[in-house]
Amino acid sequence: MLRHALLRRRPPGGAPGARPVSQLVLLRHGQSEWNASKRFTGWVDVDLSEQGRSEAIHAGIMLKRHGFEFDEAHTSLLKRATRTLWSVMHSCDQHWIVVKRSWRLNERHYGALTGMSKAEVEAQMGTELLQKFRRGYDKVPIEMRPDHPFWTGRDRRYHDLGDVHPRGESLRMCQSRVLPYWVDRIAPSIRRGKRVLVCAHNNVLRVLVQHLDSIPPDQIREIEIPTGIPLVYRLDDELRPVGPRDAVGFRGKFLVDSERRDAEYLANAETINHFKERFDRVVHPVEQITREEIDVECRAHHIKLPSAWANLDEKPGKVKRQTIKIDATPPAKRPVDVTDSLGH
C-alpha cells in the first residue's frame, strides 16, 4: 500500500496548503575517466579522472559553505560514485554520517555498447540510432553477452542478483530498478525527518527527477545533470517538490549554475585555507588549566607546583609576558593545492 502511494503519479503543483518540510540533495559523481574519453560506461567500475576528483572535493566544500548538513547518504556500488561521496563527506566535515549502498543506484546498463566510443558508434551506426540508444526512454540497447570484454556477470559483487542482473537497460528499465529503492529506503528516511544526500549517476538521477517532478517520458531527454554540482529539492510533507517549474516541469535547483562555477571554486579555495588553519593553533596548558586546578593535583601527589603556574599573576589564567609568550598571530595565507590539502 505504501509502495503504491509513493509510486503513483501525482498532479502537478501538489495539494493546496502543502508546506515545505524536507530537503533532498542529489549529486552526480565527478567526471570519470570514461566520461572524459566519451565512452559508454554503465556498470564498468572506472575511476574518477583528475578533474572528477577535484569536482567531488569542490562539491563538498560548496555544500559546507552554503550550510548543508546531512543525516544519511545513499550511493551505488560503483567506484566513481562512492569515491565522490567519500570526498564530499570529507571536505564538508560530515564523514561520520550513515552511508547506504545499493546496486539499484548503479548507472543504467548499456549492454553491448559498454566500453564503446560514442563517436565511433555514431560514425558506424549513425546519429539517429545513437540518440535512440542514449536518450530513448523505451529503447533497449543490444544485449551484453558473456564473451563481452566488460561482461559484468563475472563481478562478485553481483553474484546474488541471479536473473535480475541486467544485460542492457532502457531508461524505463533503469527507472523500474531505481524506484523501489526510493520507495523502500530513501523516501521513508526523508519522512522520518532525515536530511538525505544521494550521490549517484546521470541516468539514475534523471529517473528520480522524472519521478519527483512528474516529467513526461518524452521530455526527460531535456534534463541534463552536470557532474559535481549539487541539485537541491525542497519537498512538502507528501514529498512533492515545491517551487517554480521550468519549461519541462523541472523544479530542482542546482546549487550553482555553470556560469558561476569558477567563482564558486575560487571561494572554495579560500575556504580550504581556512579549513587547514583551524588546527594550526596550539593550545597551551596555562591557557586552559588554572593555577588553582593544577595546585590541587600537585598537592594530591606531593609534587611541587610547576614554574609555568608559579609565575602566573594572581588572576587565574593570566600569564606574565616576560615568562611565557603565546603567539596568537594567525598563520599567513598561502596557496593550497585542492587535492593535496584534503588528502586525495
C-alpha positions as CSV (number, residue, x, y, z in Angstrom):
1,M,0.0,0.0,0.0
2,L,2.8,2.4,0.9
3,R,4.7,1.5,-2.3
4,H,1.6,2.2,-4.3
5,A,1.1,5.6,-2.6
6,L,4.7,6.7,-3.2
7,L,4.9,5.5,-6.8
8,R,1.6,6.8,-8.1
9,R,1.7,9.8,-10.4
10,R,0.6,13.0,-8.6
11,P,-1.0,16.0,-10.3
12,P,1.4,18.9,-10.9
13,G,1.5,21.6,-8.2
14,G,0.8,19.4,-5.2
15,A,-2.0,19.7,-2.7
16,P,-3.3,23.1,-1.6
17,G,-1.6,24.3,1.5
18,A,1.3,21.8,1.3
19,R,4.3,23.2,3.1
20,P,8.0,22.5,2.5
21,V,9.4,20.4,5.4
22,S,12.2,18.4,3.8
23,Q,15.3,18.8,1.8
24,L,16.9,16.3,-0.6
25,V,20.2,16.8,-2.4
26,L,21.1,14.8,-5.5
27,L,24.7,14.8,-6.7
28,R,26.1,13.2,-9.9
29,H,29.6,11.8,-9.4
30,G,32.6,13.8,-10.6
31,Q,33.9,13.3,-14.1
32,S,35.0,9.7,-14.7
33,E,37.9,8.5,-16.9
34,W,35.4,7.3,-19.4
35,N,33.3,10.5,-19.2
36,A,36.4,12.3,-20.2
37,S,37.0,9.9,-23.2
38,K,33.3,9.8,-24.1
39,R,32.7,6.1,-23.8
40,F,29.6,4.2,-22.7
41,T,30.3,3.3,-19.1
42,G,27.3,1.8,-17.4
43,W,28.3,-0.8,-14.8
44,V,32.0,-0.8,-15.6
45,D,33.8,0.3,-12.5
46,V,36.0,3.0,-13.9
47,D,37.6,5.6,-11.5
48,L,37.3,9.4,-11.4
49,S,39.5,11.5,-13.6
50,E,41.7,14.1,-12.0
51,Q,39.1,16.7,-12.9
52,G,36.4,14.4,-11.3
53,R,38.3,14.2,-8.0
54,S,38.6,18.0,-7.9
55,E,34.8,18.3,-8.7
56,A,34.0,16.0,-5.8
57,I,36.1,18.0,-3.3
58,H,34.6,21.3,-4.5
59,A,31.0,19.9,-4.3
60,G,31.6,19.1,-0.6
61,I,33.1,22.5,0.1
62,M,30.2,24.2,-1.7
63,L,27.7,22.2,0.5
64,K,29.6,23.3,3.6
65,R,29.8,26.9,2.6
66,H,26.1,27.0,1.8
67,G,25.2,25.5,5.2
68,F,24.0,22.0,4.2
69,E,24.0,19.2,6.8
70,F,23.1,15.6,6.3
71,D,22.0,12.7,8.4
72,E,22.5,9.9,5.9
73,A,23.7,9.4,2.3
74,H,23.0,6.8,-0.4
75,T,25.2,5.7,-3.3
76,S,25.8,2.9,-5.7
77,L,28.4,0.1,-5.7
78,L,30.5,1.8,-8.4
79,K,33.8,3.4,-7.5
80,R,33.2,6.8,-9.2
81,A,30.1,7.4,-7.1
82,T,31.4,6.0,-3.8
83,R,34.7,7.9,-4.2
84,T,32.8,11.1,-4.9
85,L,30.7,10.6,-1.8
86,W,33.9,10.0,0.3
87,S,35.4,13.2,-0.9
88,V,32.2,15.2,-0.4
89,M,31.7,13.9,3.1
90,H,35.3,14.5,4.0
91,S,35.5,18.0,2.6
92,C,32.3,19.1,4.2
93,D,33.3,17.6,7.6
94,Q,30.4,15.0,7.6
95,H,32.4,11.9,7.0
96,W,30.8,10.2,10.0
97,I,27.2,10.1,8.7
98,V,25.4,6.8,7.8
99,V,26.1,5.7,4.2
100,K,23.9,3.1,2.5
101,R,25.0,1.4,-0.8
102,S,22.9,-0.5,-3.3
103,W,23.3,-1.9,-6.8
104,R,19.9,-0.4,-7.5
105,L,21.6,3.0,-7.7
106,N,24.2,1.8,-10.3
107,E,24.2,3.6,-13.6
108,R,22.0,2.4,-16.4
109,H,23.4,-0.7,-18.0
110,Y,24.3,0.0,-21.6
111,G,24.6,-3.7,-22.7
112,A,26.8,-4.4,-25.7
113,L,27.6,-0.7,-26.1
114,T,29.6,-0.7,-22.9
115,G,33.1,0.4,-23.4
116,M,32.5,1.7,-27.0
117,S,33.4,5.2,-28.1
118,K,30.3,7.3,-28.6
119,A,31.9,9.0,-31.6
120,E,32.7,5.6,-33.2
121,V,29.2,4.3,-32.6
122,E,27.8,7.5,-34.2
123,A,30.2,7.1,-37.2
124,Q,29.3,3.4,-37.7
125,M,25.6,3.3,-36.7
126,G,24.5,6.8,-37.4
127,T,23.3,9.7,-35.3
128,E,19.7,8.7,-35.1
129,L,20.4,5.2,-33.7
130,L,23.0,6.6,-31.3
131,Q,20.5,9.1,-29.9
132,K,17.8,6.4,-29.5
133,F,20.3,4.3,-27.6
134,R,21.4,7.2,-25.4
135,R,18.2,9.2,-24.9
136,G,15.3,7.0,-25.9
137,Y,13.1,6.2,-22.9
138,D,12.0,2.7,-24.1
139,K,14.9,1.8,-26.4
140,V,16.8,-1.2,-25.0
141,P,20.4,-1.5,-26.1
142,I,21.7,-4.6,-27.8
143,E,22.2,-7.2,-25.0
144,M,25.7,-7.8,-23.4
145,R,26.9,-11.4,-23.9
146,P,29.2,-13.3,-21.5
147,D,32.0,-13.0,-24.1
148,H,32.0,-9.2,-23.9
149,P,35.3,-7.9,-22.6
150,F,33.5,-6.0,-19.8
151,W,30.9,-8.7,-19.0
152,T,29.5,-7.6,-15.6
153,G,28.2,-11.1,-14.8
154,R,31.7,-12.2,-13.6
155,D,31.8,-9.4,-10.9
156,R,31.4,-11.0,-7.5
157,R,29.5,-8.0,-6.1
158,Y,26.6,-9.0,-8.3
159,H,26.7,-12.8,-7.8
160,D,23.5,-12.8,-5.8
161,L,21.4,-11.0,-8.3
162,G,20.8,-14.0,-10.5
163,D,18.2,-13.3,-13.3
164,V,17.7,-9.8,-12.0
165,H,21.2,-8.9,-13.2
166,P,20.7,-6.7,-16.3
167,R,22.3,-7.3,-19.7
168,G,21.2,-3.9,-21.1
169,E,18.6,-1.4,-19.9
170,S,16.3,1.2,-21.4
171,L,15.7,4.3,-19.3
172,R,12.3,2.9,-18.3
173,M,14.0,-0.3,-17.2
174,C,16.5,1.7,-15.2
175,Q,13.7,3.6,-13.5
176,S,11.9,0.3,-12.6
177,R,15.1,-0.8,-10.9
178,V,15.8,2.6,-9.1
179,L,12.3,3.5,-7.8
180,P,11.8,0.5,-5.5
181,Y,14.9,1.8,-3.6
182,W,13.5,5.2,-3.5
183,V,10.3,3.8,-2.0
184,D,11.8,1.4,0.4
185,R,14.9,3.3,1.6
186,I,15.1,6.9,0.7
187,A,11.5,8.2,1.0
188,P,11.0,6.6,4.5
189,S,14.2,8.3,5.7
190,I,13.0,11.7,4.5
191,R,9.6,11.2,6.1
192,R,11.4,10.5,9.4
193,G,13.0,13.9,9.1
194,K,16.4,12.7,7.8
195,R,18.4,15.1,5.7
196,V,19.4,13.0,2.7
197,L,22.2,13.1,0.1
198,V,22.0,10.8,-2.9
199,C,25.3,10.5,-4.8
200,A,24.8,8.5,-7.9
201,H,24.9,8.6,-11.7
202,N,23.4,10.6,-14.6
203,N,20.6,8.3,-15.6
204,V,19.7,7.3,-12.0
205,L,19.3,10.9,-11.1
206,R,17.4,11.6,-14.2
207,V,14.8,9.0,-13.4
208,L,14.5,10.2,-9.9
209,V,14.0,13.8,-11.2
210,Q,11.3,12.4,-13.6
211,H,9.5,10.7,-10.8
212,L,9.7,13.7,-8.4
213,D,8.6,16.3,-11.0
214,S,6.2,14.0,-12.9
215,I,8.0,14.9,-16.1
216,P,6.6,13.2,-19.2
217,P,8.8,10.5,-20.7
218,D,9.2,12.4,-24.0
219,Q,10.6,15.4,-22.0
220,I,13.1,13.6,-19.8
221,R,15.8,13.8,-22.6
222,E,15.8,17.6,-21.9
223,I,17.1,17.1,-18.4
224,E,20.9,17.2,-18.2
225,I,22.7,16.8,-14.9
226,P,26.3,18.0,-14.8
227,T,29.0,16.3,-12.8
228,G,29.9,17.6,-9.4
229,I,27.1,20.2,-8.9
230,P,24.6,19.5,-6.1
231,L,21.0,19.6,-7.1
232,V,18.6,20.7,-4.3
233,Y,15.0,19.8,-3.9
234,R,12.6,21.3,-1.4
235,L,9.8,18.8,-0.6
236,D,6.5,19.2,1.0
237,D,5.0,16.8,3.6
238,E,3.9,14.5,0.7
239,L,7.4,14.5,-0.8
240,R,6.3,16.6,-3.7
241,P,8.7,19.3,-4.9
242,V,7.8,22.9,-4.3
243,G,8.9,26.0,-6.2
244,P,8.5,27.2,-9.8
245,R,8.7,24.8,-12.7
246,D,10.8,25.4,-15.9
247,A,9.6,24.7,-19.4
248,V,9.7,20.9,-19.0
249,G,8.4,20.8,-15.4
250,F,11.7,20.7,-13.6
251,R,11.6,22.1,-10.0
252,G,15.1,21.2,-8.7
253,K,17.7,23.9,-8.3
254,F,21.4,23.5,-8.9
255,L,23.4,24.9,-6.1
256,V,25.4,26.9,-8.6
257,D,24.9,27.2,-12.4
258,S,27.7,26.5,-14.8
259,E,28.5,30.2,-15.3
260,R,29.1,30.7,-11.6
261,R,31.2,27.5,-11.1
262,D,34.6,29.3,-11.5
263,A,33.6,31.9,-8.9
264,E,32.5,29.2,-6.5
265,Y,35.8,27.4,-7.0
266,L,37.8,30.5,-6.1
267,A,35.7,30.9,-2.9
268,N,36.2,27.3,-2.1
269,A,40.0,27.7,-2.4
270,E,39.9,30.3,0.3
271,T,37.7,28.1,2.5
272,I,40.2,25.3,2.1
273,N,42.9,27.6,3.5
274,H,40.6,28.3,6.4
275,F,40.0,24.5,7.0
276,K,43.7,23.9,7.2
277,E,44.3,26.8,9.6
278,R,41.6,25.6,12.0
279,F,44.0,23.2,13.6
280,D,47.2,25.3,13.4
281,R,46.7,26.9,16.8
282,V,48.5,25.1,19.7
283,V,46.6,25.1,23.0
284,H,49.0,25.9,25.8
285,P,48.4,24.2,29.3
286,V,48.4,27.6,31.1
287,E,45.6,28.8,28.8
288,Q,43.1,26.1,29.8
289,I,44.2,24.9,33.2
290,T,44.0,27.4,36.1
291,R,46.6,27.7,38.8
292,E,44.0,26.5,41.4
293,E,43.3,23.4,39.3
294,I,46.9,22.4,38.9
295,D,47.7,23.2,42.5
296,V,45.0,20.7,43.7
297,E,46.6,18.0,41.5
298,C,50.2,18.8,42.7
299,R,49.1,18.7,46.4
300,A,47.4,15.4,46.0
301,H,50.5,13.8,44.6
302,H,53.0,15.8,46.6
303,I,54.5,17.4,43.6
304,K,56.0,20.9,43.5
305,L,53.9,23.5,41.6
306,P,55.3,23.8,38.1
307,S,57.1,27.0,37.3
308,A,54.7,27.9,34.5
309,W,51.9,28.3,37.0
310,A,54.1,29.6,39.8
311,N,54.9,32.6,37.6
312,L,51.3,33.4,36.9
313,D,49.8,36.7,38.2
314,E,47.2,36.5,40.9
315,K,44.4,36.5,38.4
316,P,44.0,32.9,37.2
317,G,44.9,32.2,33.6
318,K,46.9,35.4,33.2
319,V,50.5,34.8,32.0
320,K,53.4,37.1,32.8
321,R,54.5,38.3,29.4
322,Q,58.2,38.1,30.3
323,T,57.8,34.4,31.4
324,I,55.6,32.9,28.6
325,K,54.8,34.3,25.3
326,I,51.9,32.9,23.3
327,D,51.9,33.8,19.6
328,A,48.2,34.4,18.7
329,T,49.1,35.7,15.2
330,P,47.1,33.6,12.6
331,P,49.2,31.8,10.0
332,A,49.9,33.6,6.8
333,K,47.6,32.9,3.9
334,R,49.2,30.5,1.5
335,P,48.1,28.9,-1.8
336,V,46.9,25.4,-1.5
337,D,46.6,22.6,-4.0
338,V,42.9,21.5,-3.6
339,T,43.5,17.8,-3.9
340,D,46.6,17.7,-1.7
341,S,45.1,19.8,1.0
342,L,42.2,17.3,1.6
343,G,44.1,14.1,1.5
344,H,43.5,13.0,-2.1
